[in-house]
Amino acid sequence: MTITITPIDAADQAAIDEAYRIGAAANDADLPDFPPFCRRRFEAAIRHPMPGNAPLWALARLDGVPAGYVGLDLPQLDNTENAAADLVVHPAYRRRGVGRALHEHVVRLLRERGRKRVLGMAVSALPGGPERSVAGAAFAASTGAQPALVEVRRRLDATRLDHDGLDAALAGARTRAAGYRVLHWQGRTPDEYVADIAYLDGRLMADAPLGDVEWEPERIDADRVRGIERALEARGRRRYHTAVRHEDSGRVVAWTLLDVGDSADWHAFQQITIVDPAHRGRRLGLIVKIENLRHLLAREPAVRAIDTFNAAVNSHMIAINEQLGFRPVDGWTDWQLTI
């Protein structure tokens, strides 16, 4: 068997199509409850990278047949010693050395560019949850990578919401949140809030539990927020925001985001939820999450499943999510390899 690896150029539609078909087959086999693998999102990741990222993509062929790919994110504005990898092998061509060849290709590229570590994720089953292949974790361990952070994916069945319970939780939280005003918007952040959103977004990697992951806080400013928005628009992500403004200061001090993709109107991802440290203890996180859930469902009535990921040790956010009705589905481990 001969394995060849070639870069994927953003102008090479045929190679992008081959890689997309690999990703779709892997998604269907490994995560059958996930939404279909989104072509628009995949192509935009190649052609419209996030600001401050210089991605590298490569396609592996086994005896001339497309069998796997890797996408590498190389941060340019911060974390310049780090990289993140998404390495995927078609289910029909696994255990034939394709993953190993792609891994060796990644290590060469990263060494050439002075990167010292790379992160990748692998799914695992939880007790009582759906079956998940152990192959991803076994492969990561075989490369010398170490498990750096354990996360859990939880899913909310939006067709079975406890509306009375949510009303009660929201009413109780509001008694702790005098002097704050709830804001909603869709898509692009209004100019008057963008600086505050940049500050909150930049706090995420400083505040979230990272375990042994070596990742520094990201430097986010208004221009970078706008670049992220353009990249998400290219991916077809319909975004729903709820925030809280502190009336005395006029600043946005809590924010959450839900988004729906092009490939499945029945599914949404719960993205960032963050509260300024100076305003914690007032139930603002719970308020924005309940308000944004209703903001989304009023505009996306087909949504019936919402997924969120939390570090297994993030007990505060997990408690909020479970109060809303999120329940564990599977585990996700961030594996970190020192180059």
ZAMARGU-4260 file (C-alpha; in steps of 0.2 Angstrom, whole numbers, plus 5000, padded with zeros to 4 digits):
<rodrens>
0) 5000/5000/5000 | 5006/5017/4995 | 5001/5033/5006 | 5003/5050/4998 | 4999/5066/5007
5) 4997/5083/4997 | 4992/5100/5003 | 4974/5106/5000 | 4973/5122/4991 | 4958/5133/4994
10) 4956/5135/4975 | 4956/5116/4973 | 4938/5111/4973 | 4940/5093/4969 | 4952/5090/4983
15) 4940/5100/4995 | 4926/5089/4989 | 4936/5073/4992 | 4940/5079/5010 | 4922/5083/5013
20) 4916/5066/5008 | 4929/5059/5021 | 4923/5070/5035 | 4904/5066/5031 | 4908/5047/5031
25) 4917/5049/5048 | 4904/5060/5056 | 4890/5047/5051 | 4900/5032/5058 | 4907/5040/5074
30) 4893/5052/5079 | 4877/5047/5072 | 4867/5059/5083 | 4876/5074/5077 | 4869/5085/5063
35) 4875/5080/5045 | 4893/5086/5041 | 4890/5103/5035 | 4898/5107/5018 | 4897/5126/5019
40) 4905/5126/5036 | 4919/5114/5030 | 4923/5124/5014 | 4923/5140/5024 | 4935/5134/5036
45) 4947/5131/5022 | 4943/5147/5012 | 4938/5159/5026 | 4949/5155/5042 | 4946/5164/5058
50) 4956/5180/5060 | 4973/5177/5067 | 4974/5159/5061 | 4985/5152/5047 | 4977/5135/5043
55) 4986/5121/5034 | 4976/5107/5026 | 4982/5091/5018 | 4974/5076/5010 | 4980/5058/5011
60) 4977/5045/4998 | 4979/5026/5000 | 4984/5019/4983 | 4977/5034/4975 | 4960/5033/4984
65) 4956/5048/4996 | 4957/5041/5013 | 4960/5054/5026 | 4964/5073/5029 | 4970/5084/5042
70) 4966/5102/5046 | 4979/5112/5056 | 4976/5129/5065 | 4991/5139/5068 | 4987/5155/5079
75) 4997/5170/5073 | 4991/5184/5086 | 4994/5174/5102 | 4998/5156/5106 | 5011/5156/5093
80) 5020/5140/5100 | 5003/5131/5099 | 4993/5122/5085 | 4976/5113/5085 | 4973/5098/5073
85) 4958/5089/5066 | 4964/5072/5059 | 4951/5062/5051 | 4952/5045/5042 | 4938/5037/5032
90) 4930/5023/5041 | 4933/5011/5027 | 4952/5014/5027 | 4956/5014/5045 | 4970/5003/5053
95) 4980/5004/5037 | 4993/5018/5042 | 4984/5033/5035 | 4982/5041/5052 | 5000/5038/5057
100) 5006/5045/5040 | 4995/5061/5043 | 5002/5062/5061 | 5020/5062/5055 | 5016/5075/5041
105) 5009/5086/5055 | 5024/5084/5066 | 5036/5089/5052 | 5025/5104/5048 | 5025/5110/5065
110) 5043/5108/5068 | 5047/5118/5053 | 5036/5132/5060 | 5043/5132/5077 | 5027/5125/5086
115) 5030/5116/5102 | 5013/5108/5105 | 4997/5103/5096 | 4980/5099/5103 | 4967/5087/5096
120) 4950/5080/5103 | 4944/5062/5104 | 4927/5056/5109 | 4923/5043/5122 | 4908/5034/5129
125) 4900/5038/5146 | 4892/5025/5157 | 4875/5022/5151 | 4878/5033/5136 | 4879/5028/5117
130) 4893/5018/5111 | 4908/5027/5105 | 4924/5020/5097 | 4940/5020/5107 | 4950/5022/5092
135) 4953/5040/5093 | 4959/5040/5111 | 4970/5025/5107 | 4978/5033/5092 | 4981/5049/5102
140) 4990/5039/5116 | 5000/5030/5103 | 5008/5046/5097 | 5014/5051/5114 | 5000/5064/5117
145) 4993/5066/5135 | 4975/5069/5140 | 4975/5087/5146 | 4957/5091/5149 | 4941/5080/5150
150) 4925/5088/5144 | 4907/5082/5143 | 4895/5085/5129 | 4877/5088/5136 | 4861/5089/5126
155) 4845/5098/5129 | 4829/5091/5121 | 4820/5107/5117 | 4804/5098/5114 | 4803/5094/5133
160) 4807/5110/5141 | 4801/5113/5159 | 4794/5130/5156 | 4787/5132/5173 | 4803/5127/5180
165) 4812/5140/5169 | 4800/5153/5174 | 4803/5150/5192 | 4822/5150/5190 | 4822/5166/5180
170) 4811/5175/5193 | 4822/5169/5207 | 4838/5175/5198 | 4831/5192/5194 | 4829/5195/5213
175) 4848/5195/5213 | 4851/5206/5198 | 4843/5223/5201 | 4852/5236/5191 | 4855/5225/5175
180) 4846/5225/5159 | 4844/5211/5147 | 4849/5214/5128 | 4845/5202/5113 | 4852/5203/5095
185) 4855/5191/5081 | 4870/5190/5070 | 4882/5205/5070 | 4885/5213/5087 | 4879/5231/5087
190) 4893/5244/5087 | 4889/5250/5104 | 4892/5233/5112 | 4907/5227/5102 | 4921/5233/5113
195) 4913/5225/5129 | 4910/5208/5119 | 4928/5209/5114 | 4933/5210/5132 | 4922/5196/5138
200) 4927/5185/5123 | 4945/5188/5128 | 4942/5182/5146 | 4936/5165/5141 | 4953/5156/5140
205) 4958/5165/5156 | 4943/5160/5166 | 4938/5143/5159 | 4945/5127/5167 | 4959/5121/5156
210) 4967/5107/5166 | 4984/5104/5159 | 4981/5112/5142 | 4994/5125/5139 | 4984/5139/5130
215) 4986/5157/5134 | 4972/5170/5135 | 4968/5176/5117 | 4970/5195/5113 | 4952/5200/5107
220) 4948/5217/5101 | 4934/5225/5091 | 4942/5221/5074 | 4945/5203/5079 | 4927/5201/5084
225) 4921/5208/5067 | 4933/5196/5058 | 4926/5181/5068 | 4909/5187/5063 | 4913/5187/5045
230) 4921/5170/5046 | 4905/5163/5055 | 4894/5171/5042 | 4904/5162/5028 | 4901/5146/5038
235) 4882/5149/5038 | 4881/5150/5057 | 4865/5159/5062 | 4869/5167/5079 | 4858/5172/5093
240) 4865/5183/5107 | 4859/5188/5124 | 4868/5199/5135 | 4866/5209/5151 | 4871/5227/5153
245) 4875/5235/5170 | 4864/5251/5170 | 4876/5261/5181 | 4892/5259/5171 | 4883/5256/5154
250) 4894/5241/5151 | 4889/5224/5144 | 4895/5212/5158 | 4887/5195/5154 | 4885/5187/5137
255) 4880/5170/5129 | 4878/5164/5111 | 4868/5150/5103 | 4870/5146/5084 | 4862/5135/5071
260) 4871/5128/5056 | 4866/5126/5037 | 4865/5107/5038 | 4852/5105/5051 | 4838/5117/5056
265) 4834/5105/5071 | 4851/5107/5080 | 4860/5121/5089 | 4876/5123/5098 | 4877/5132/5115
270) 4893/5142/5113 | 4901/5154/5125 | 4893/5160/5141 | 4904/5172/5152 | 4901/5184/5166
275) 4913/5198/5170 | 4921/5193/5187 | 4916/5209/5195 | 4898/5205/5192 | 4897/5187/5197
280) 4886/5180/5211 | 4871/5189/5204 | 4864/5174/5193 | 4868/5183/5177 | 4874/5167/5169
285) 4858/5159/5172 | 4848/5174/5166 | 4857/5176/5150 | 4856/5157/5146 | 4837/5155/5149
290) 4833/5172/5140 | 4844/5166/5125 | 4836/5149/5124 | 4819/5158/5122 | 4826/5170/5110
295) 4833/5156/5099 | 4817/5145/5100 | 4806/5160/5095 | 4815/5162/5079 | 4821/5144/5076
300) 4805/5134/5080 | 4813/5118/5071 | 4827/5117/5084 | 4824/5101/5095 | 4842/5097/5101
305) 4855/5109/5108 | 4873/5103/5112 | 4885/5111/5124 | 4902/5106/5130 | 4909/5109/5147
310) 4925/5104/5156 | 4920/5090/5168 | 4927/5100/5183 | 4917/5116/5178 | 4904/5112/5192
315) 4896/5130/5191 | 4892/5130/5173 | 4887/5112/5173 | 4874/5115/5187 | 4866/5129/5177
320) 4865/5118/5161 | 4857/5104/5171 | 4845/5116/5178 | 4840/5120/5160 | 4838/5102/5156
325) 4855/5097/5148 | 4860/5079/5151 | 4876/5070/5147 | 4879/5061/5131 | 4897/5057/5129
330) 4915/5062/5134 | 4928/5072/5124 | 4946/5073/5129 | 4958/5086/5124 | 4974/5077/5120
335) 4991/5088/5120 | 5006/5082/5111 | 5023/5091/5115 | 5033/5092/5099
</rodrens>
